[in-house]
Amino acid sequence: MDTDGGSASPAPRKRADARRNEKTLLDAAATAFVTSGVDVPVRDIAAKAGVGIGTIYRHFPTRADLIVGVYQHQVEACAAAGPALLANSSTPHAALAQWIDLFVDFLATKHGLAEALQSDDAAFKALHAYFLDRLMPVCTQLLDAAAKAGEIRPDLGAYELLRGVGNLCIGADSDPGYDARRMVELVIAGLRIH
């Protein structure tokens, strides 16, 4: 009996440790991709994550797997933040503004991945649909809550807003005189009903 209990207990801990390792790896890879590009050496990502190279390859056998993993991890973090912000912010508009700020951070990571994501690798084909499927409902929820509260115009759709914010962020990394975040803040402030 003790043997069975001992066998069952360590397995969930390993899975929790594996999930923690994977999250640490994905965060480190996202940072490395933004600062050094997607061709950054795997050993640099491993060092930043505090793990061995073998751990990266156990979770992500190819660079494409790692890129897809980073992208999905960032989408999931952004998607999960929406409802939490709505529940904990002073107003729905404040939640929307904070979420859009996180979305801009995601776009910075995405633009670091842009060249790789446009390649012919089959692993990247479904990512745009994944992005829309996960983030459009969250953005819609935030917009609907702010419109219902009478804080913003009710005629703006999630796709329109996400596309507009995305367009404002294009090229920000290559032009130090352009402040995409400030432009996005102006758009979000402009949604308010005065």
GROMACS elastic network, one bead per residue, 0.5 to 0.9 nm:
[ bonds ]
;  ai    aj funct       b0    kb
    1     4     6  0.52366   500
    1     5     6  0.62996   500
    1     6     6  0.85444   500
    2     5     6  0.50414   500
    2     6     6  0.59288   500
    2     7     6  0.84606   500
    3     6     6  0.50706   500
    3     7     6  0.61265   500
    3     8     6  0.86998   500
    4     7     6  0.50639   500
    4     8     6  0.62300   500
    4     9     6  0.86413   500
    5     8     6  0.52671   500
    5     9     6  0.61561   500
    6     9     6  0.53654   500
    6    10     6  0.68881   500
    7    10     6  0.62001   500
    7    11     6  0.71321   500
    8    11     6  0.57568   500
    8    12     6  0.74727   500
    9    12     6  0.62730   500
    9    13     6  0.70913   500
   10    13     6  0.51685   500
   10    14     6  0.62371   500
   10    15     6  0.87918   500
   11    14     6  0.51366   500
   11    15     6  0.63727   500
   11    16     6  0.87352   500
   12    16     6  0.61535   500
   12    17     6  0.84938   500
   13    17     6  0.59992   500
   13    18     6  0.83864   500
   14    18     6  0.59126   500
   14    19     6  0.84896   500
   15    19     6  0.61097   500
   15    20     6  0.85254   500
   16    19     6  0.50545   500
   16    20     6  0.61501   500
   16    21     6  0.85348   500
   17    21     6  0.60345   500
   17    22     6  0.84594   500
   18    22     6  0.60201   500
   18    23     6  0.85781   500
   18    59     6  0.86616   500
   19    22     6  0.50028   500
   19    23     6  0.61441   500
   19    24     6  0.85502   500
   20    23     6  0.51418   500
   20    24     6  0.61247   500
   20    25     6  0.85015   500
   21    24     6  0.50775   500
   21    25     6  0.60271   500
   21    26     6  0.85371   500
   21    49     6  0.81976   500
   21    51     6  0.79871   500
   21    55     6  0.81916   500
   21    56     6  0.89508   500
   21    59     6  0.89688   500
   22    25     6  0.50055   500
   22    26     6  0.60739   500
   22    27     6  0.85646   500
   22    55     6  0.87502   500
   22    56     6  0.81175   500
   22    59     6  0.68828   500
   23    26     6  0.50747   500
   23    27     6  0.60977   500
   23    28     6  0.85045   500
   23    73     6  0.78871   500
   24    27     6  0.52097   500
   24    28     6  0.61144   500
   24    29     6  0.84959   500
   24    49     6  0.57501   500
   24    50     6  0.84578   500
   25    28     6  0.51241   500
   25    29     6  0.59549   500
   25    30     6  0.84809   500
   25    45     6  0.72489   500
   25    46     6  0.71810   500
   25    48     6  0.82830   500
   25    49     6  0.54254   500
   25    50     6  0.85516   500
   25    51     6  0.80724   500
   25    55     6  0.88258   500
   25    56     6  0.70892   500
   25    59     6  0.89614   500
   25    70     6  0.87265   500
   26    29     6  0.50149   500
   26    30     6  0.59903   500
   26    31     6  0.85651   500
   26    49     6  0.85117   500
   26    66     6  0.77143   500
   26    67     6  0.88903   500
   26    69     6  0.68912   500
   26    70     6  0.52279   500
   26    71     6  0.88253   500
   26    73     6  0.69283   500
   26    74     6  0.85750   500
   27    30     6  0.51659   500
   27    31     6  0.63163   500
   27    32     6  0.86334   500
   27    49     6  0.79046   500
   27    70     6  0.74516   500
   27    73     6  0.83304   500
   27    74     6  0.85583   500
   28    31     6  0.52384   500
   28    32     6  0.61372   500
   28    33     6  0.85713   500
   28    45     6  0.58979   500
   28    46     6  0.78794   500
   28    47     6  0.88670   500
   28    48     6  0.58601   500
   28    49     6  0.54183   500
   29    33     6  0.59265   500
   29    34     6  0.85517   500
   29    38     6  0.85001   500
   29    40     6  0.87614   500
   29    42     6  0.86115   500
   29    44     6  0.88820   500
   29    45     6  0.55522   500
   29    46     6  0.84033   500
   29    48     6  0.82739   500
   29    49     6  0.80983   500
   29    66     6  0.78822   500
   29    67     6  0.82397   500
   29    70     6  0.68578   500
   30    33     6  0.51194   500
   30    34     6  0.62879   500
   30    35     6  0.87183   500
   30    38     6  0.88677   500
   30    67     6  0.84766   500
   30    70     6  0.59461   500
   30    71     6  0.81462   500
   30    74     6  0.82387   500
   30   109     6  0.63227   500
   30   110     6  0.89011   500
   30   112     6  0.84021   500
   30   113     6  0.88617   500
   31    34     6  0.52842   500
   31    35     6  0.62692   500
   31    36     6  0.83452   500
   31    45     6  0.87790   500
   31   109     6  0.76030   500
   32    35     6  0.52141   500
   32    36     6  0.54877   500
   32    37     6  0.67701   500
   32    38     6  0.76279   500
   32    40     6  0.67713   500
   32    44     6  0.79456   500
   32    45     6  0.65547   500
   32    48     6  0.83826   500
   33    36     6  0.53418   500
   33    39     6  0.76493   500
   33    40     6  0.67981   500
   33    67     6  0.87876   500
   33   109     6  0.71996   500
   33   112     6  0.57199   500
   33   113     6  0.68556   500
   34    37     6  0.57759   500
   34    38     6  0.78761   500
   34   108     6  0.70676   500
   34   109     6  0.55606   500
   34   110     6  0.82821   500
   34   111     6  0.77879   500
   34   113     6  0.76937   500
   35   112     6  0.78691   500
   36    39     6  0.74757   500
   36    40     6  0.57810   500
   36   112     6  0.84476   500
   37    40     6  0.58256   500
   37   112     6  0.59967   500
   37   113     6  0.72809   500
   38    41     6  0.85922   500
   38    63     6  0.84022   500
   38    67     6  0.74834   500
   38   112     6  0.71084   500
   38   113     6  0.63074   500
   38   115     6  0.85703   500
   38   116     6  0.72179   500
   39    42     6  0.83873   500
   39    63     6  0.85105   500
   40    43     6  0.84841   500
   40    44     6  0.69794   500
   40    45     6  0.75825   500
   41    44     6  0.54140   500
   41    45     6  0.68989   500
   41    46     6  0.89261   500
   42    45     6  0.51278   500
   42    46     6  0.61533   500
   42    47     6  0.85956   500
   42    53     6  0.67848   500
   42    56     6  0.78148   500
   42    63     6  0.84969   500
   43    47     6  0.60643   500
   43    48     6  0.85611   500
   43    52     6  0.78309   500
   43    53     6  0.59007   500
   44    47     6  0.51059   500
   44    48     6  0.61687   500
   44    49     6  0.85802   500
   45    48     6  0.50939   500
   45    49     6  0.61094   500
   45    50     6  0.84742   500
   45    51     6  0.86548   500
   45    53     6  0.83457   500
   45    56     6  0.85121   500
   46    49     6  0.50730   500
   46    50     6  0.59389   500
   46    51     6  0.51321   500
   46    52     6  0.56466   500
   46    53     6  0.55181   500
   46    54     6  0.87797   500
   46    55     6  0.80096   500
   46    56     6  0.68557   500
   47    51     6  0.62594   500
   47    52     6  0.73017   500
   47    53     6  0.82860   500
   48    51     6  0.79315   500
   49    52     6  0.85966   500
   51    54     6  0.82035   500
   51    55     6  0.64269   500
   51    56     6  0.77725   500
   52    55     6  0.54204   500
   52    56     6  0.70880   500
   53    56     6  0.52878   500
   53    57     6  0.65385   500
   53    58     6  0.87609   500
   54    57     6  0.50940   500
   54    58     6  0.60645   500
   54    59     6  0.87185   500
   55    58     6  0.50591   500
   55    59     6  0.64282   500
   55    60     6  0.84455   500
   56    59     6  0.53306   500
   56    60     6  0.57322   500
   56    61     6  0.75001   500
   56    66     6  0.83139   500
   57    62     6  0.70737   500
   57    63     6  0.89138   500
   57    66     6  0.88695   500
   58    61     6  0.61080   500
   59    65     6  0.85800   500
   59    66     6  0.81785   500
   60    63     6  0.71126   500
   60    64     6  0.81986   500
   60    65     6  0.52157   500
   60    66     6  0.52480   500
   60    67     6  0.89337   500
   60    69     6  0.78336   500
   61    64     6  0.84694   500
   61    65     6  0.65337   500
   61    66     6  0.77746   500
   62    65     6  0.51226   500
   62    66     6  0.64978   500
   62    67     6  0.87928   500
   63    67     6  0.61777   500
   63    68     6  0.85903   500
   64    67     6  0.50410   500
   64    68     6  0.60944   500
   64    69     6  0.83723   500
   64   116     6  0.82901   500
   64   121     6  0.76749   500
   64   123     6  0.66209   500
   64   124     6  0.77775   500
   65    68     6  0.51713   500
   65    69     6  0.59511   500
   65    70     6  0.86006   500
   65   123     6  0.72508   500
   66    70     6  0.61173   500
   66    71     6  0.85564   500
   67    70     6  0.51734   500
   67    71     6  0.62025   500
   67    72     6  0.86371   500
   67   113     6  0.73328   500
   67   116     6  0.79890   500
   67   117     6  0.82598   500
   67   124     6  0.86038   500
   68    71     6  0.50927   500
   68    72     6  0.60936   500
   68    73     6  0.84132   500
   68   117     6  0.85032   500
   68   123     6  0.70445   500
   68   124     6  0.67098   500
   68   127     6  0.76721   500
   69    72     6  0.52162   500
   69    73     6  0.59301   500
   69    74     6  0.85275   500
   70    73     6  0.50523   500
   70    74     6  0.61287   500
   70    75     6  0.85861   500
   70   109     6  0.87940   500
   71    74     6  0.52627   500
   71    75     6  0.62400   500
   71    76     6  0.86669   500
   71   106     6  0.87269   500
   71   109     6  0.80228   500
   71   110     6  0.69490   500
   71   113     6  0.80351   500
   71   127     6  0.79511   500
   71   131     6  0.87740   500
   72    76     6  0.60315   500
   72    77     6  0.85280   500
   72   127     6  0.78800   500
   72   130     6  0.80308   500
   72   131     6  0.79422   500
   73    76     6  0.51541   500
   73    77     6  0.61775   500
   73    78     6  0.86366   500
   74    77     6  0.51429   500
   74    78     6  0.62046   500
   74    79     6  0.85615   500
   74   106     6  0.62260   500
   74   109     6  0.80266   500
   74   110     6  0.86020   500
   75    78     6  0.51547   500
   75    79     6  0.60476   500
   75    80     6  0.85732   500
   75   103     6  0.87813   500
   75   106     6  0.73799   500
   75   130     6  0.84520   500
   75   131     6  0.64278   500
   75   134     6  0.71214   500
   75   135     6  0.72165   500
   76    80     6  0.59958   500
   76    81     6  0.84782   500
   76   134     6  0.73738   500
   76   135     6  0.84617   500
   77    80     6  0.52218   500
   77    81     6  0.61751   500
   77   106     6  0.89871   500
   78    81     6  0.52226   500
   78    82     6  0.68297   500
   78    99     6  0.74937   500
   78   102     6  0.65115   500
   78   103     6  0.64317   500
   78   106     6  0.73316   500
   78   134     6  0.88693   500
   78   135     6  0.74361   500
   78   138     6  0.88008   500
   79    82     6  0.57644   500
   79    83     6  0.79534   500
   79   134     6  0.62013   500
   79   135     6  0.55976   500
   79   136     6  0.88931   500
   79   137     6  0.86145   500
   79   138     6  0.61240   500
   79   139     6  0.85864   500
   80    83     6  0.64237   500
   80    84     6  0.68950   500
   80   138     6  0.83367   500
   81    84     6  0.51988   500
   81    85     6  0.59391   500
   81    86     6  0.85207   500
   81    99     6  0.68999   500
   81   102     6  0.82604   500
   81   138     6  0.87980   500
   82    85     6  0.52667   500
   82    86     6  0.61973   500
   82    87     6  0.86889   500
   82    95     6  0.74027   500
   82    96     6  0.77645   500
   82    98     6  0.87203   500
   82    99     6  0.59642   500
   82   135     6  0.89700   500
   82   138     6  0.58500   500
   82   139     6  0.74431   500
   82   141     6  0.81884   500
   82   142     6  0.71060   500
   83    87     6  0.61422   500
   83    88     6  0.86265   500
   83    95     6  0.87174   500
   83   138     6  0.72882   500
   83   141     6  0.81176   500
   83   142     6  0.79903   500
   84    87     6  0.51645   500
   84    88     6  0.61790   500
   84    89     6  0.84045   500
   84    95     6  0.86678   500
   85    88     6  0.51218   500
   85    89     6  0.55297   500
   85    92     6  0.84438   500
   85    94     6  0.84070   500
   85    95     6  0.50567   500
   85    96     6  0.79119   500
   85    98     6  0.74120   500
   85    99     6  0.71422   500
   86    89     6  0.56743   500
   86    90     6  0.84380   500
   86    91     6  0.76079   500
   86    92     6  0.59208   500
   86    93     6  0.88091   500
   86    94     6  0.82789   500
   86    95     6  0.51115   500
   86    96     6  0.76264   500
   86    99     6  0.89724   500
   86   141     6  0.88863   500
   86   142     6  0.70138   500
   86   145     6  0.82901   500
   87    90     6  0.87000   500
   87    92     6  0.86593   500
   87    95     6  0.83012   500
   88    91     6  0.85922   500
   88    95     6  0.78965   500
   89    92     6  0.68828   500
   89    93     6  0.86395   500
   89    94     6  0.61877   500
   89    95     6  0.54072   500
   89    98     6  0.88213   500
   90    93     6  0.84849   500
   90    94     6  0.65120   500
   90    95     6  0.76187   500
   91    94     6  0.51466   500
   91    95     6  0.63895   500
   91    96     6  0.87016   500
   91   146     6  0.76647   500
   91   149     6  0.83151   500
   91   151     6  0.86370   500
   92    96     6  0.61237   500
   92    97     6  0.85975   500
   92   142     6  0.66120   500
   92   143     6  0.79927   500
   92   144     6  0.88409   500
   92   145     6  0.57618   500
   92   147     6  0.84610   500
   92   149     6  0.72564   500
   92   151     6  0.77995   500
   93    97     6  0.60942   500
   93    98     6  0.85595   500
   93   142     6  0.77850   500
   93   143     6  0.79766   500
   93   145     6  0.80541   500
   93   146     6  0.52136   500
   93   147     6  0.85505   500
   93   149     6  0.86133   500
   93   151     6  0.64080   500
   93   152     6  0.73827   500
   93   188     6  0.85439   500
   93   189     6  0.89958   500
   93   191     6  0.89566   500
   93   192     6  0.78968   500
   94    97     6  0.50736   500
   94    98     6  0.61547   500
   94    99     6  0.84970   500
   94   146     6  0.87176   500
   95    98     6  0.51682   500
   95    99     6  0.60209   500
   95   100     6  0.85309   500
   95   142     6  0.71861   500
   95   146     6  0.86234   500
   96    99     6  0.50614   500
   96   100     6  0.60529   500
   96   101     6  0.85318   500
   96   139     6  0.77850   500
   96   142     6  0.55969   500
   96   143     6  0.69920   500
   96   145     6  0.89837   500
   96   146     6  0.76026   500
   96   188     6  0.81634   500
   97   100     6  0.51765   500
   97   101     6  0.62490   500
   97   102     6  0.88132   500
   97   185     6  0.75739   500
   97   188     6  0.63331   500
   97   189     6  0.82099   500
   98   101     6  0.50341   500
   98   102     6  0.64557   500
   98   103     6  0.86897   500
   99   102     6  0.50239   500
   99   103     6  0.61441   500
   99   104     6  0.86425   500
   99   139     6  0.83360   500
   99   142     6  0.85421   500
  100   104     6  0.61461   500
  100   105     6  0.86070   500
  100   139     6  0.85852   500
  100   162     6  0.85166   500
  100   165     6  0.81608   500
  100   184     6  0.81249   500
  100   185     6  0.86499   500
  100   188     6  0.82094   500
  101   104     6  0.50896   500
  101   105     6  0.64627   500
  101   106     6  0.87408   500
  101   181     6  0.75804   500
  101   184     6  0.81919   500
  101   185     6  0.81507   500
  102   106     6  0.62367   500
  102   107     6  0.86443   500
  103   107     6  0.61587   500
  103   108     6  0.86747   500
  103   162     6  0.85159   500
  103   165     6  0.85628   500
  103   166     6  0.88853   500
  104   108     6  0.63290   500
  104   109     6  0.88095   500
  104   165     6  0.75072   500
  104   166     6  0.77092   500
  104   169     6  0.72933   500
  104   180     6  0.85183   500
  104   181     6  0.71557   500
  104   184     6  0.82968   500
  105   108     6  0.51422   500
  105   109     6  0.66302   500
  105   110     6  0.87132   500
  106   109     6  0.51435   500
  106   110     6  0.60907   500
  106   111     6  0.85906   500
  107   111     6  0.58784   500
  107   112     6  0.83482   500
  107   166     6  0.69836   500
  107   169     6  0.72529   500
  107   170     6  0.87618   500
  108   111     6  0.52241   500
  108   112     6  0.63832   500
  108   113     6  0.88648   500
  108   169     6  0.77788   500
  108   172     6  0.86822   500
  108   173     6  0.79383   500
  109   112     6  0.50309   500
  109   113     6  0.65551   500
  109   114     6  0.87307   500
  110   114     6  0.58972   500
  110   117     6  0.86566   500
  111   115     6  0.78448   500
  111   169     6  0.88542   500
  111   170     6  0.78352   500
  111   171     6  0.88006   500
  111   173     6  0.84736   500
  112   115     6  0.76401   500
  112   116     6  0.86791   500
  113   116     6  0.55142   500
  113   117     6  0.60297   500
  113   118     6  0.87538   500
  114   117     6  0.50557   500
  114   118     6  0.62676   500
  114   119     6  0.89544   500
  115   118     6  0.53368   500
  115   119     6  0.67820   500
  116   119     6  0.53552   500
  116   120     6  0.87390   500
  116   121     6  0.84318   500
  116   124     6  0.82189   500
  117   120     6  0.82232   500
  117   121     6  0.80503   500
  117   123     6  0.89182   500
  117   124     6  0.56604   500
  117   125     6  0.80293   500
  117   127     6  0.82139   500
  118   121     6  0.82833   500
  118   124     6  0.76265   500
  118   125     6  0.85685   500
  119   122     6  0.85579   500
  119   124     6  0.75853   500
  119   125     6  0.88844   500
  120   123     6  0.86066   500
  120   124     6  0.76264   500
  120   125     6  0.78139   500
  121   124     6  0.57962   500
  121   125     6  0.72035   500
  122   125     6  0.53826   500
  122   126     6  0.81699   500
  123   126     6  0.72816   500
  123   127     6  0.81383   500
  124   127     6  0.55884   500
  124   128     6  0.82620   500
  125   128     6  0.73166   500
  125   129     6  0.85335   500
  126   129     6  0.55828   500
  126   130     6  0.62382   500
  126   131     6  0.87633   500
  127   131     6  0.60223   500
  127   132     6  0.86404   500
  128   132     6  0.63149   500
  128   133     6  0.85721   500
  129   132     6  0.51179   500
  129   133     6  0.59584   500
  129   134     6  0.85477   500
  130   133     6  0.50747   500
  130   134     6  0.61351   500
  130   135     6  0.84423   500
  131   134     6  0.54825   500
  131   135     6  0.59606   500
  131   136     6  0.79724   500
  132   135     6  0.53811   500
  132   136     6  0.53417   500
  132   137     6  0.82629   500
  132   159     6  0.82518   500
  133   136     6  0.60813   500
  133   137     6  0.71528   500
  134   137     6  0.65074   500
  134   138     6  0.71851   500
  135   138     6  0.52240   500
  135   139     6  0.61540   500
  135   140     6  0.85106   500
  135   158     6  0.87376   500
  135   162     6  0.87868   500
  136   139     6  0.51695   500
  136   140     6  0.59930   500
  136   141     6  0.85552   500
  136   158     6  0.58018   500
  136   159     6  0.65096   500
  136   162     6  0.80100   500
  137   141     6  0.60714   500
  137   142     6  0.86577   500
  137   158     6  0.77991   500
  138   141     6  0.50937   500
  138   142     6  0.63410   500
  138   143     6  0.86617   500
  138   158     6  0.85332   500
  139   142     6  0.51339   500
  139   143     6  0.60915   500
  139   144     6  0.84671   500
  139   157     6  0.85733   500
  139   158     6  0.54242   500
  139   159     6  0.83380   500
  139   161     6  0.84204   500
  139   162     6  0.79636   500
  140   143     6  0.50896   500
  140   144     6  0.59107   500
  140   145     6  0.84501   500
  140   157     6  0.69790   500
  140   158     6  0.51703   500
  140   159     6  0.85513   500
  141   144     6  0.51857   500
  141   145     6  0.61349   500
  141   146     6  0.86587   500
  141   158     6  0.88304   500
  142   145     6  0.52057   500
  142   146     6  0.62331   500
  142   147     6  0.85813   500
  142   158     6  0.89590   500
  143   146     6  0.51952   500
  143   147     6  0.60385   500
  143   148     6  0.84552   500
  143   152     6  0.78672   500
  143   153     6  0.89440   500
  143   154     6  0.77467   500
  143   156     6  0.77079   500
  143   157     6  0.77341   500
  143   158     6  0.72478   500
  144   147     6  0.50674   500
  144   148     6  0.59103   500
  144   149     6  0.84603   500
  144   154     6  0.73487   500
  145   148     6  0.50891   500
  145   149     6  0.61507   500
  145   150     6  0.86945   500
  145   151     6  0.88103   500
  146   149     6  0.50980   500
  146   150     6  0.64040   500
  146   151     6  0.53241   500
  146   152     6  0.58075   500
  146   153     6  0.84546   500
  146   154     6  0.83217   500
  146   192     6  0.89840   500
  147   150     6  0.50090   500
  147   151     6  0.56805   500
  147   153     6  0.59928   500
  147   154     6  0.50109   500
  147   155     6  0.86277   500
  148   151     6  0.75619   500
  148   152     6  0.83458   500
  148   154     6  0.78408   500
  149   152     6  0.79346   500
  150   153     6  0.75821   500
  150   154     6  0.83053   500
  150   192     6  0.86194   500
  150   193     6  0.72577   500
  151   154     6  0.89545   500
  151   191     6  0.80562   500
  151   192     6  0.54692   500
  151   193     6  0.55678   500
  151   194     6  0.82293   500
  152   155     6  0.88385   500
  152   156     6  0.88930   500
  152   190     6  0.86064   500
  152   191     6  0.51904   500
  152   193     6  0.50702   500
  152   194     6  0.86926   500
  153   156     6  0.68273   500
  153   191     6  0.61618   500
  153   192     6  0.67261   500
  153   193     6  0.62530   500
  154   157     6  0.84233   500
  156   159     6  0.86747   500
  156   160     6  0.68410   500
  156   161     6  0.70197   500
  156   191     6  0.86966   500
  157   160     6  0.52979   500
  157   161     6  0.63435   500
  157   162     6  0.87107   500
  158   161     6  0.51678   500
  158   162     6  0.60288   500
  158   163     6  0.83625   500
  159   162     6  0.51731   500
  159   163     6  0.58627   500
  159   164     6  0.83367   500
  160   163     6  0.52464   500
  160   164     6  0.60365   500
  160   165     6  0.86076   500
  161   164     6  0.50647   500
  161   165     6  0.60893   500
  161   166     6  0.84233   500
  162   165     6  0.51936   500
  162   166     6  0.60129   500
  162   167     6  0.85644   500
  163   167     6  0.61390   500
  163   168     6  0.86655   500
  164   167     6  0.50895   500
  164   168     6  0.62657   500
  164   169     6  0.87529   500
  164   184     6  0.87316   500
  165   168     6  0.50793   500
  165   169     6  0.63857   500
  165   170     6  0.89692   500
  165   180     6  0.87259   500
  165   183     6  0.87201   500
  165   184     6  0.61757   500
  165   187     6  0.83208   500
  166   169     6  0.51822   500
  166   170     6  0.65013   500
  167   170     6  0.53265   500
  167   171     6  0.88081   500
  168   171     6  0.82802   500
  168   172     6  0.80485   500
  168   180     6  0.58690   500
  168   181     6  0.83670   500
  168   183     6  0.69408   500
  168   184     6  0.68293   500
  169   172     6  0.55678   500
  169   173     6  0.83542   500
  169   179     6  0.85635   500
  169   180     6  0.52075   500
  169   181     6  0.75925   500
  169   183     6  0.86823   500
  169   184     6  0.81687   500
  170   173     6  0.78152   500
  170   174     6  0.89487   500
  170   180     6  0.81564   500
  171   174     6  0.53587   500
  171   175     6  0.64512   500
  171   178     6  0.84184   500
  171   180     6  0.87122   500
  172   175     6  0.54014   500
  172   176     6  0.70529   500
  172   177     6  0.84179   500
  172   178     6  0.59248   500
  172   179     6  0.66919   500
  172   180     6  0.59178   500
  172   181     6  0.89701   500
  173   176     6  0.69766   500
  173   178     6  0.85816   500
  174   178     6  0.87437   500
  175   178     6  0.55831   500
  175   179     6  0.84892   500
  176   179     6  0.74699   500
  178   181     6  0.89926   500
  178   182     6  0.88414   500
  178   183     6  0.88502   500
  179   182     6  0.54534   500
  179   183     6  0.65816   500
  179   184     6  0.88884   500
  180   183     6  0.50709   500
  180   184     6  0.61605   500
  180   185     6  0.85735   500
  181   184     6  0.50746   500
  181   185     6  0.61228   500
  181   186     6  0.86577   500
  182   185     6  0.50198   500
  182   186     6  0.62952   500
  182   187     6  0.87981   500
  183   186     6  0.51206   500
  183   187     6  0.64452   500
  183   188     6  0.88491   500
  184   187     6  0.50581   500
  184   188     6  0.62703   500
  184   189     6  0.85589   500
  185   188     6  0.51409   500
  185   189     6  0.60404   500
  185   190     6  0.83998   500
  186   189     6  0.50676   500
  186   190     6  0.59610   500
  186   191     6  0.87816   500
  187   191     6  0.65169   500
  188   191     6  0.53090   500
  188   192     6  0.74065   500
  189   192     6  0.57803   500
  190   193     6  0.80392   500
